[in-house]
Amino acid sequence: MSTVSRASLDQKLALAKRCSREATLAGAKAAAVATIASAIPTLASVRMLPWAKANINPTGQALIISTVAGMAYFIAADKKILSLARRHSFENAPEHLKNTSFQGTGRPHPAFFRP
């Protein structure tokens, strides 16, 4: 069993905090854009379309807009966390695993894909 130093744990904690802050910021930006992008057509359709005017009350409008914003937040934050984790795991990988080039047979495509 190897022992983990305090400095190593502090470094990992600082990296995790920075990554979560970046993900939160990316999610907030995506949520702001999604709010605007969903609010405009939602509010416009309620004013112009008779069906929407009759069936979508202000609570429904708010639900549509906030659902889109929430989904955008979580999707963007999750994508950012995964990309940062992938980048950091690649940086910390041993050298023999960093070579991801495929040394295949030299034929890039099967015969039926050739032009």
C-alpha positions, 0 to 999 in steps of 0.5 A, spaced: 500 500 500 502 506 498 501 512 502 498 519 499 501 525 501 497 531 504 500 536 498 497 531 493 491 531 496 490 538 497 492 538 489 487 534 487 482 537 491 484 544 488 483 541 481 476 538 483 474 545 485 477 548 479 473 543 475 467 544 478 467 551 478 468 551 470 463 546 469 458 551 473 460 557 469 459 553 463 452 550 465 450 557 467 452 560 460 448 555 457 442 556 461 442 563 460 442 562 452 437 557 453 432 561 457 432 566 451 432 561 446 426 558 449 422 564 452 422 568 445 418 563 441 414 561 447 411 568 449 410 569 441 406 563 440 402 565 446 400 571 443 399 569 436 397 562 436 389 561 438 391 554 441 397 556 445 393 562 447 387 558 450 391 552 453 398 555 455 397 559 462 403 563 465 405 557 469 405 553 463 410 558 460 414 558 466 415 551 466 417 550 459 422 556 459 425 553 466 425 546 464 429 548 458 434 552 462 435 546 467 436 541 462 441 546 458 445 547 465 445 540 467 447 537 460 453 543 459 455 542 466 456 534 465 459 535 458 464 540 461 466 535 467 467 529 462 471 533 458 476 536 463 476 529 467 478 526 460 483 531 459 486 530 466 486 523 466 490 523 459 495 528 462 496 523 468 497 517 464 503 513 463 507 515 457 506 508 453 498 509 454 499 516 451 500 513 444 493 512 441 495 512 434 493 505 431 498 501 427 494 497 423 494 494 416 495 500 412 489 499 408 485 505 411 478 503 408 475 496 406 474 495 399 467 497 398 469 504 401 474 506 396 472 511 391 
